[in-house]
Amino acid sequence: MKRFVIKNKQNMSVEILDWGCRIIAIRVPDRLGELINTVLSYSDINDYKHDPNYLGCTVGRYANRIENGNFKLQETDVQLSINESEAKNHLHGGFIGFDKKYWTLVNLTESVVEMKITSPDGEEGYPGALTVSVKYELFETNTLSIKYTATSDQTTIVNLTNHSYFNLSGNKRLIDNHEIKVNASYYTPMGSKHVPIAPFKKRVENSIFDLRNFQPVRKVKQTICNVNYVIEPTKQINAMSTILDTDTNRQVTISSDYPGLQVYFGNYLSGKLRPFQGLCCEPHYSPNSPNIEAYPSVVLHPGEEYKHTIHYHFENF
């Protein structure tokens, strides 16, 4: 496994691993110059080889769940692998998703690292050979940009994201003293299989899912646990969510042009990690979108280019 480091002139740095094209550290200097790692990481790099928690990885070909691993594409039934055995879902790209592969480095500068991968036709059941590029770029504003592009030689589906877990205390505490805000008026009702159920989106008013104003994590972490928010599509990079550490006033704002945001409080973190040690905010398309006409399409045709961007902006360190 090879790691690559990008930096800015503020002494902020990001470490990227070629295994899973994953973020393994985002270090932001505090007011005294001490570097605070803002994401969960393993101290032993070998732990990423068999990581059940998807720490910091690029998730694909399809982030989140597809019910029964089945969907219809151009009147043809497509059956993907079923790697979530109890719920019978296809999850995060299957048994050998993008998180369990070596990516190829194509560009490295002081502030940019770009990697590529090609998934062959039929892998995990997906049609088409899919070529994906992920570009990490660190700006002087203490903003990390992630740009995803993809092309396919056959009509297929794509849904890519990053699976970092944030903890702004420098991992000195659990996330109970963090607060979260999500700029969304709708959430996705979920059934017992953790896939959306009708009416597929509901207003957040008068529900535990209303995070339009900051809410303490300790208040909502058990009830919400893992939820998808429906973001009104604008094709612009808009602020989706802000995570705030109330002990230090440090915060990170997650922005994107994706139409959905998955929020997960780390309830089921395991192995060398503890439950509620980190908080995920994953911009992507909604779960099971290939089977729900009400959601934006995840279909990619030959000759088209899949393009999406995620920004993490750090303040008050």
Secondary structure, DSSP 8 states (H G I E B T S, - for coil): --EEEEE-TTS-EEEEETBTTEEEEEEEE-TTS-EEE-B---SSGGGGGG-TT-TT-EE-SB-SEEETTEEEETTEEEE----BTTTTEEETTSTT-GGGSB-EEEEE-SSEEEEEEEE-TTGGG--S-EEEEEEEEE-TTSEEEEEEEEEESS-EE-B-EE---B-TT-SSS-GGGEEEEE--SEE--B-TTSSB-TTS-EE-TTSTT--SS-EEHHHHHHHHSEEEEE----SS-EEEEEEEETTTTEEEEEEES-SEEEEE--TT--TTS-TTS-BEEEEE--TTGGG-TTS---EE-TT--EEEEEEEEEE--
